[in-house]
Amino acid sequence: MSVGHYENFPVGSVLLPRAIRRAVHAIYRFARTADDLADEGDLAPQARLDALAALEAELDILRVGGTPASAMMRALGEAIAEHGLPYEPFYDLLSAFRQDVLKDRYETFAELVDYCRRSANPIGRLMLHLYGERDSRALALSDGICTALQLINFLQDVQADWQKGRIYLPQEDLVRFRVTERQIAEGDTGGLWTALMLKEIGRARNMLQAGAPLGLRLRGRFGFEVRMIVAGGERILKKLHDSGGDVFRQRPVLTKSDWAYVVWRALRAR
């Protein structure tokens, strides 16, 4: 999973209502801990899988009404019980983290989207549940935003992911645009690199725009937060586009002026 996968997660946001803040923190700690087990440090693959299996075993204990050993999982259990959270999103996250250990290439865009369905979409669905929004249309819009944000993160982190031995650009697109792994390793933006990146940028933008109506559908703080997230994603996509997809010389991030623009866009959205 890409390095900054949870950088847009609204943990600690001043926009979060106090009533759900502890639950959001518990969800974040679970996701961040499991992600680190799959990604960080020098553990061997089997040790990573074993650690994730142990975490899943504690989730199983929660599901049947037991008390897990770790304080983190007990806090998660309290959040699940208090807000009636579904268990499926947590199992989906663990499935994606296991896949990170076992799979480092994606043949098609459809494979990549399926990964996003389990690595990113569960967070949005859990947040909607915390806000009492369980309508199928809202969930679908949320999925579009979350998948788009994950794809944007992949584009930002092509170089960082390569250094971990992973490529989240579809292999079929690399072949189509005649981009080699050696080119990625060397940070070479020659040939059809820009054309490849513009294709991936367009895909992410389409998904983000498809999900954007959620920010107007939801009221109050949550709707404003969603509009900010969408505007932030659009801003990163613009930076990626303007650079021709050159993510090797400078990873595109949001600056203070970008955040001011994001807030302005979220406020004036209609």
C-alpha positions, 0 to 999 in steps of 0.5 A, spaced: 500 500 500 502 506 498 506 510 503 501 516 504 495 512 503 491 515 510 494 522 509 487 524 507 483 520 513 480 526 517 483 523 523 483 529 528 480 534 524 476 540 527 470 538 523 469 531 526 463 532 531 465 530 538 460 524 538 464 520 533 471 522 534 473 516 539 471 512 534 474 515 528 481 515 532 480 507 533 478 506 526 484 510 524 489 506 529 486 499 526 488 501 519 494 504 520 497 499 525 495 493 520 498 497 514 504 498 517 504 491 519 504 489 511 509 495 509 513 498 514 520 495 517 524 489 516 519 483 517 519 477 512 513 476 508 511 470 512 512 474 519 507 480 516 502 475 514 502 472 521 502 478 524 496 480 520 493 473 522 493 475 529 490 481 528 484 478 524 484 473 530 482 479 535 477 481 530 474 474 530 474 475 537 470 481 537 465 479 532 463 473 537 462 478 543 469 476 546 474 481 549 481 481 545 488 482 548 490 488 545 488 495 548 487 497 541 482 492 539 478 493 545 478 500 543 475 498 536 470 493 539 467 499 543 467 503 537 463 498 533 459 496 539 457 504 540 455 505 533 453 499 530 459 499 525 459 493 520 465 488 521 466 487 513 470 493 512 475 491 517 475 484 514 476 488 507 482 492 509 485 486 512 484 482 505 488 488 502 493 488 507 495 481 506 495 482 498 500 488 499 505 482 502 503 477 496 502 481 490 506 487 487 504 488 480 497 489 477 495 486 470 489 490 469 485 496 471 480 492 474 484 488 478 487 495 481 480 497 482 478 491 486 484 492 490 482 499 492 475 496 493 478 493 499 484 498 501 480 505 500 473 504 500 472 501 507 474 507 510 469 511 507 463 506 508 465 506 515 465 514 516 458 514 512 456 509 518 458 513 523 454 519 520 448 515 520 448 515 512 447 508 510 443 509 503 446 505 497 447 511 493 451 515 498 455 509 499 456 508 491 458 515 491 463 514 497 466 508 493 468 513 487 471 518 491 475 513 496 477 509 489 479 516 486 483 518 492 487 511 492 489 512 485 491 519 486 496 516 491 498 511 487 500 516 482 503 521 487 508 515 490 510 511 483 517 512 485 516 510 493 512 504 491 518 502 486 523 502 492 518 497 495 518 493 489 511 495 487 508 498 481 501 500 482 500 502 474 496 497 470 501 492 467 497 492 460 498 500 460 505 500 461 505 495 455 500 499 451 505 505 452 511 502 452 514 504 459 518 499 462 520 498 469 527 500 468 524 507 466 520 507 472 527 505 476 531 511 473 525 516 473 525 517 466 519 521 463 521 520 456 517 516 451 510 515 452 511 516 460 506 523 460 501 519 455 501 514 460 500 518 466 495 523 463 491 516 462 491 514 469 490 521 471 484 522 467 481 515 470 482 518 477 479 524 475 473 521 472 472 517 479 473 523 483 468 527 479 463 521 479 463 521 487 463 529 488 455 530 489 456 526 495 459 533 498 453 536 496 448 531 498 451 530 506 449 536 510 453 540 515 460 538 517 461 532 514 459 535 507 464 540 508 469 535 509 467 531 503 467 537 499 474 539 501 477 532 500 474 532 493 477 539 492 484 537 494 484 531 490 482 535 484 488 540 486 493 534 486 490 531 479 492 538 476 499 538 479 500 531 476 497 534 469 501 540 469 507 536 470 506 532 465 506 526 470 513 527 472 513 525 479 520 523 480 523 530 481 517 532 486 512 529 489 505 533 488 503 535 495 498 541 497 501 547 500 498 552 504 496 556 498 492 550 495 489 549 502 486 556 502 483 554 495 481 548 497 477 551 503 474 556 498 472 551 493 468 547 499 465 553 501 462 556 495 460 549 492 453 548 489 
